[in-house]
Amino acid sequence: MSTLLRTLAAATILTASHASAATGDWTQYGFTADGRRNNTQETILSTKTVAQLTPKWSANIPVGTSSAAVANGIVYVGSTDNHLYAFDAKTGTPVWQAATGAPIMSSPAVADGVVYVGSNDGQVYAFDAENGAVRWSMHTGYNNYGIVESPVAVAGGLVYAGTNNGNMFALSARTGIVKWTKTPVFSGEVLAPSVAHGIVYFANDLGGELDAFDARTGASLWMQRLGGGFGGALAVGDGMVYGISGGDLCAFDATTGVNRWWVPGGAVTGSIAVGARHLYATSENDMLMDVSTTNGAVKYNTYTQQPVRAAPAIANGVLYAGSERAGTALSAYNTANGKLLWQAATDSIGAAPTVSNGMLYVGSASNFTAYGLP
């Protein structure tokens, strides 16, 4: 390949992988494939304006754990009624809906005009982002069928997914053809993958196994075996991989897998969000933690008055979190000090919030709701 073609190919991959980081669109579960759940481009919602959030529109669809993705003015979310839905992000006008063979608990990812999502029928689907037409579908189970509940990640022309019976996949984003697959040494549900600097990281919830593979070839780079199973998605930043193991927060060298720090918590749940030198985590014992990404030092512990099991989202100095306790279940906090800034009454929330272009999206047991400023 010529130098020019290599440069163009690299530019294409960079554009597809980091489009959300440049536009404010939240295109996949982790905002970008590294999984930090931090919208670095949000400018409308802030610590000064978030208290004015009000419901803008809602759709009467049941949402389990599917977190919304936003791209090019459309918001996409999976439902337990076996459909992926697309709505106008500002008005809520339905754009299309597409059926799968089972409930969608996985979170969608959007890249290059295609929406990718896993389903409890064991398949990963690719839909046209504009009209919902099926581009391809690929069954991940082989002879031992598994379901795809965890979010998928897209980077460098590949879709990464894991199943509840321990399989890890890299699929061609264009065709759905399996590029490589792995099975962990210690079985368990494979959680949402994170991708950064040519490496994809997978963890499972039972075996406590954390694996690092060459993102394109699947070659094994390193593996950590921990006592407690992992919970929630991983995040990568500043040369480290962050995760939750046995309810504790932990960080590993992203290149070698060496453990860098460990913060006992015992009750940290869901996933994490990572900002500049800060990691944020919620827990089932009603706490919000701010931890230094450098050394694991706890900056603050704030009592949230409600158990939060879904992953938080951060954007422009605000952390958003949903609770499984119905009532004032959706909350916004100041990331600097953990102070409560805003709350809204909702049904039980099992999905992680999404923040994009001045809007907050979250699904509950009975509705998918969009909040914005007056």
C-alpha positions as CSV (number, residue, x, y, z in Angstrom):
1,M,0.0,0.0,0.0
2,S,1.3,3.4,-0.9
3,T,2.1,6.1,1.7
4,L,-0.8,8.1,0.5
5,L,-3.3,5.2,0.8
6,R,-2.0,4.3,4.2
7,T,-2.5,8.0,5.3
8,L,-6.0,8.0,3.9
9,A,-6.9,4.7,5.6
10,A,-5.6,5.9,8.9
11,A,-7.6,9.2,8.5
12,T,-10.8,7.2,7.8
13,I,-10.3,5.0,10.9
14,L,-9.6,8.1,13.0
15,T,-12.7,9.8,11.7
16,A,-15.0,6.9,12.3
17,S,-13.6,6.2,15.8
18,H,-13.6,9.7,17.1
19,A,-16.4,11.4,15.3
20,S,-18.3,11.9,18.6
21,A,-15.4,13.5,20.2
22,A,-15.5,16.3,17.6
23,T,-19.2,16.9,17.3
24,G,-20.8,16.3,20.6
25,D,-22.8,13.3,19.3
26,W,-22.7,10.4,21.7
27,T,-22.3,7.6,19.2
28,Q,-21.7,4.6,21.4
29,Y,-21.9,3.4,25.0
30,G,-18.6,4.8,26.2
31,F,-19.0,8.0,24.1
32,T,-16.0,6.9,22.2
33,A,-14.6,3.3,22.0
34,D,-12.3,3.8,24.9
35,G,-15.3,3.7,27.2
36,R,-14.8,6.8,29.4
37,R,-18.4,7.9,29.2
38,N,-17.4,11.6,29.2
39,N,-18.8,13.9,26.5
40,T,-15.9,16.3,26.2
41,Q,-17.8,18.4,23.6
42,E,-20.9,19.3,25.6
43,T,-21.3,23.1,26.0
44,I,-25.0,23.7,26.6
45,L,-25.7,21.7,29.8
46,S,-23.5,22.8,32.7
47,T,-23.5,23.2,36.4
48,K,-25.2,26.6,35.9
49,T,-27.9,25.4,33.5
50,V,-28.7,21.8,34.4
51,A,-31.2,22.8,37.2
52,Q,-33.4,24.0,34.4
53,L,-33.7,20.6,32.7
54,T,-37.3,19.7,31.8
55,P,-38.9,16.8,29.8
56,K,-39.0,17.6,26.1
57,W,-40.5,14.4,24.8
58,S,-41.0,10.8,25.6
59,A,-41.8,7.5,23.9
60,N,-43.9,4.8,25.4
61,I,-41.4,2.0,25.0
62,P,-39.9,-0.2,27.7
63,V,-36.2,0.1,28.1
64,G,-34.1,-2.4,30.0
65,T,-30.4,-1.7,30.1
66,S,-30.0,-0.2,26.6
67,S,-28.2,3.2,26.7
68,A,-29.0,5.6,23.8
69,A,-26.6,6.6,21.0
70,V,-26.9,9.9,19.2
71,A,-25.6,10.7,15.7
72,N,-26.5,13.2,13.1
73,G,-29.7,14.4,14.8
74,I,-31.1,11.0,15.5
75,V,-31.2,9.1,18.8
76,Y,-31.2,5.3,18.8
77,V,-32.2,3.0,21.7
78,G,-33.0,-0.7,22.1
79,S,-36.2,-1.9,23.8
80,T,-37.3,-5.0,25.6
81,D,-40.2,-5.3,23.1
82,N,-37.7,-6.7,20.5
83,H,-37.1,-3.5,18.6
84,L,-34.5,-0.9,17.9
85,Y,-36.0,2.6,17.7
86,A,-34.8,5.8,16.0
87,F,-36.2,9.2,16.9
88,D,-35.5,12.7,15.9
89,A,-33.2,13.8,18.8
90,K,-34.8,17.2,19.4
91,T,-38.5,16.5,18.8
92,G,-39.0,12.8,19.4
93,T,-40.6,12.3,16.0
94,P,-40.3,8.6,15.2
95,V,-37.9,8.0,12.3
96,W,-38.0,4.2,12.1
97,Q,-38.1,1.0,14.1
98,A,-36.5,-2.4,13.3
99,A,-37.3,-5.7,14.8
100,T,-34.9,-8.3,16.2
101,G,-35.7,-11.8,17.4
102,A,-35.6,-11.0,21.1
103,P,-35.3,-8.2,23.6
104,I,-32.5,-5.7,23.1
105,M,-30.6,-5.1,26.4
106,S,-27.4,-4.2,24.5
107,S,-26.5,-0.5,23.8
108,P,-26.2,0.5,20.1
109,A,-23.2,2.1,18.4
110,V,-23.2,4.2,15.3
111,A,-20.5,4.6,12.7
112,D,-20.3,5.6,9.0
113,G,-24.1,5.6,8.6
114,V,-24.7,2.2,10.3
115,V,-26.2,1.3,13.7
116,Y,-24.8,-1.8,15.4
117,V,-26.5,-3.6,18.3
118,G,-26.6,-6.9,20.0
119,S,-29.8,-8.8,20.8
120,N,-30.9,-11.6,23.2
121,D,-31.5,-13.8,20.1
122,G,-27.7,-14.2,20.0
123,Q,-27.1,-12.0,17.0
124,V,-25.3,-8.7,16.3
125,Y,-27.3,-6.6,13.8
126,A,-26.2,-3.8,11.5
127,F,-29.0,-1.4,10.4
128,D,-28.9,1.5,8.0
129,A,-28.9,4.6,10.3
130,E,-31.3,6.6,8.1
131,N,-34.0,4.1,7.3
132,G,-33.5,1.0,9.5
133,A,-32.9,-1.4,6.7
134,V,-30.9,-4.5,7.7
135,R,-27.3,-4.4,6.3
136,W,-26.4,-7.7,7.9
137,S,-26.8,-9.9,11.0
138,M,-24.4,-12.4,12.5
139,H,-25.1,-15.1,15.0
140,T,-22.5,-15.3,17.7
141,G,-23.4,-18.6,19.4
142,Y,-22.1,-21.2,17.0
143,N,-23.0,-24.6,18.6
144,N,-23.5,-23.1,22.1
145,Y,-25.8,-20.2,21.6
146,G,-25.2,-17.1,23.7
147,I,-27.0,-13.8,23.9
148,V,-25.5,-10.4,23.4
149,E,-26.7,-8.2,26.3
150,S,-23.6,-6.0,26.8
151,P,-23.0,-2.9,24.7
152,V,-21.0,-3.3,21.5
153,A,-18.1,-1.1,20.6
154,V,-17.0,0.1,17.1
155,A,-13.4,1.2,16.2
156,G,-11.2,0.9,13.1
157,G,-13.7,-0.8,10.9
158,L,-14.5,-3.5,13.4
159,V,-17.4,-4.2,15.8
160,Y,-16.5,-5.8,19.1
161,A,-19.1,-7.8,21.1
162,G,-19.3,-10.4,23.9
163,T,-21.8,-13.0,24.8
164,N,-23.2,-14.2,28.1
165,N,-21.5,-17.6,27.7
166,G,-18.0,-16.2,27.4
167,N,-17.3,-15.6,23.7
168,M,-15.5,-12.5,22.5
169,F,-15.8,-11.4,18.8
170,A,-14.4,-8.9,16.3
171,L,-16.6,-8.5,13.3
172,S,-16.2,-6.6,10.1
173,A,-18.3,-3.5,10.4
174,R,-19.0,-3.6,6.7
175,T,-20.0,-7.2,6.2
176,G,-20.4,-8.8,9.6
177,I,-17.8,-11.5,8.8
178,V,-16.0,-12.8,11.9
179,K,-12.4,-11.6,11.9
180,W,-11.5,-13.3,15.1
181,T,-13.1,-14.9,18.2
182,K,-11.8,-15.8,21.7
183,T,-13.1,-17.8,24.6
184,P,-11.9,-16.8,28.1
185,V,-10.0,-19.3,30.3
186,F,-12.6,-18.6,33.0
187,S,-16.1,-18.4,31.7
188,G,-18.7,-15.8,32.5
189,E,-20.7,-13.1,30.8
190,V,-18.4,-10.9,28.7
191,L,-18.9,-7.3,29.5
192,A,-18.8,-4.2,27.2
193,P,-15.4,-4.0,25.4
194,S,-13.2,-0.9,25.3
195,V,-10.8,-0.1,22.5
196,A,-7.8,2.3,22.6
197,H,-4.4,2.5,20.8
198,G,-4.9,-0.7,18.8
199,I,-5.8,-2.8,21.8
200,V,-9.3,-4.2,22.8
201,Y,-10.0,-5.0,26.4
202,F,-12.6,-7.5,27.5
203,A,-13.6,-8.6,31.1
204,N,-16.1,-11.1,32.4
205,D,-18.5,-11.0,35.3
206,L,-17.9,-14.4,36.9
207,G,-14.3,-15.5,36.2
208,G,-12.7,-12.1,37.1
209,E,-10.7,-12.3,33.9
210,L,-9.4,-9.2,32.2
211,D,-8.0,-9.8,28.7
212,A,-6.1,-7.5,26.3
213,F,-5.9,-8.4,22.6
214,D,-4.5,-6.8,19.5
215,A,-7.6,-5.2,18.2
216,R,-7.1,-6.1,14.6
217,T,-5.6,-9.6,14.8
218,G,-6.9,-10.9,18.2
219,A,-3.4,-11.9,19.3
220,S,-3.3,-12.1,23.1
221,L,-1.2,-9.4,24.8
222,W,-1.9,-10.0,28.5
223,M,-4.4,-11.4,30.9
224,Q,-5.2,-10.7,34.5
225,R,-7.0,-13.2,36.7
226,L,-8.7,-11.6,39.8
227,G,-10.5,-13.0,42.7
228,G,-13.8,-11.2,42.2
229,G,-15.8,-11.0,39.0
230,F,-15.8,-7.8,37.0
231,G,-18.9,-5.5,37.0
232,G,-19.8,-3.1,34.2
233,A,-17.7,-1.8,31.3
234,L,-14.0,-1.0,31.3
235,A,-12.6,2.4,30.5
236,V,-9.1,3.3,29.1
237,G,-7.2,6.6,29.6
238,D,-3.8,8.0,30.5
239,G,-2.1,4.7,29.9
240,M,-4.4,2.7,32.2
241,V,-7.4,0.4,32.1
242,Y,-10.0,1.1,34.8
243,G,-12.6,-1.3,36.1
244,I,-14.7,-2.7,38.9
245,S,-13.8,-6.1,40.4
246,G,-15.7,-7.6,43.3
247,G,-17.2,-4.1,44.1
248,D,-13.7,-2.5,44.3
249,L,-12.2,0.0,41.9
250,C,-9.0,-1.0,40.2
251,A,-6.5,0.2,37.5
252,F,-4.0,-1.7,35.4
253,D,-1.2,-0.6,33.1
254,A,-2.9,-0.6,29.6
255,T,0.2,-2.1,27.9
256,T,1.5,-4.7,30.4
257,G,-1.6,-5.4,32.6
258,V,0.3,-4.7,35.8
259,N,-2.0,-3.6,38.7
260,R,-1.4,0.1,39.4
261,W,-3.8,0.8,42.2
262,W,-6.8,-0.7,44.0
263,V,-9.5,1.1,46.0
264,P,-11.7,-1.1,48.3
265,G,-15.3,-0.2,48.0
266,G,-17.2,-3.5,48.1
267,A,-20.4,-2.1,46.7
268,V,-19.4,-0.3,43.5
269,T,-21.8,-1.3,40.8
270,G,-22.7,-0.6,37.2
271,S,-19.8,1.0,35.3
272,I,-17.6,4.1,35.7
273,A,-17.0,7.4,34.1
274,V,-13.6,9.0,33.6
275,G,-12.8,12.6,33.4
276,A,-9.5,14.6,33.5
277,R,-7.5,12.9,36.3
278,H,-10.8,11.8,38.0
279,L,-12.8,8.6,38.0
280,Y,-16.4,8.6,39.1
281,A,-18.3,5.6,40.4
282,T,-21.7,5.0,42.0
283,S,-22.6,2.2,44.4
284,E,-25.5,0.2,45.7
285,N,-24.9,1.6,49.2
286,D,-26.0,5.0,48.0
287,M,-22.6,6.6,47.5
288,L,-20.9,8.6,44.7
289,M,-17.1,8.4,44.6
290,D,-14.5,10.6,43.0
291,V,-11.1,8.9,42.8
292,S,-7.8,10.1,41.4
293,T,-6.9,8.2,38.2
294,T,-3.3,8.7,39.0
295,N,-3.1,6.8,42.3
296,G,-6.6,5.9,43.4
297,A,-6.8,8.5,46.2
298,V,-10.4,9.2,47.1
299,K,-11.3,12.8,46.5
300,Y,-14.8,12.6,48.0
301,N,-17.6,10.3,48.9
302,T,-21.1,11.8,48.5
303,Y,-24.3,10.2,49.9
304,T,-26.8,10.0,47.0
305,Q,-29.8,8.7,49.0
306,Q,-30.5,6.1,46.4
307,P,-28.8,2.9,44.9
308,V,-27.4,3.5,41.5
309,R,-26.5,0.4,39.4
310,A,-26.4,1.8,35.9
311,A,-23.3,3.6,34.7
312,P,-23.1,7.4,35.2
313,A,-22.4,9.8,32.4
314,I,-20.3,13.0,32.7
315,A,-20.3,16.1,30.6
316,N,-19.1,19.7,31.2
317,G,-18.7,19.4,34.9
318,V,-21.9,17.5,35.6
319,L,-22.4,13.8,36.4
320,Y,-25.8,12.1,35.6
321,A,-27.0,9.0,37.2
322,G,-30.2,6.9,37.2
323,S,-31.5,4.7,40.1
324,E,-33.5,1.5,40.1
325,R,-35.6,3.1,42.9
326,A,-38.7,4.7,41.4
327,G,-39.4,8.3,42.4
328,T,-36.7,10.9,42.2
329,A,-34.6,8.4,40.3
330,L,-32.7,10.6,37.8
331,S,-30.1,12.9,39.3
332,A,-27.4,15.4,38.3
333,Y,-24.4,16.2,40.5
334,N,-21.5,18.7,40.4
335,T,-18.4,16.6,39.6
336,A,-16.2,19.1,41.6
337,N,-17.8,18.4,44.9
338,G,-20.6,15.8,44.5
339,K,-23.3,18.4,45.2
340,L,-26.8,17.5,44.0
341,L,-27.9,20.0,41.2
342,W,-31.1,18.5,39.8
343,Q,-33.5,15.5,40.1
344,A,-36.5,14.2,38.1
345,A,-39.2,11.7,39.0
346,T,-39.1,8.6,36.8
347,D,-39.8,4.9,36.9
348,S,-37.0,2.5,37.8
349,I,-33.9,3.2,35.6
350,G,-31.6,0.3,34.5
351,A,-30.0,2.1,31.6
352,A,-27.1,4.5,31.6
353,P,-27.9,8.1,30.7
354,T,-26.7,9.7,27.5
355,V,-25.8,13.4,27.2
356,S,-25.5,15.0,23.8
357,N,-25.9,18.5,22.3
358,G,-27.8,20.0,25.2
359,M,-30.1,17.0,25.7
360,L,-30.2,14.2,28.3
361,Y,-31.7,10.8,27.3
362,V,-32.6,7.9,29.5
363,G,-34.8,4.9,29.4
364,S,-36.9,3.5,32.2
365,A,-39.1,0.4,32.7
366,S,-41.9,2.1,30.8
367,N,-40.6,5.1,28.9
368,F,-37.7,6.6,27.0
369,T,-37.5,10.3,27.9
370,A,-35.5,13.3,26.5
371,Y,-34.8,16.3,28.7
372,G,-33.6,19.7,27.6
373,L,-33.5,23.4,28.6
374,P,-36.7,25.5,28.3
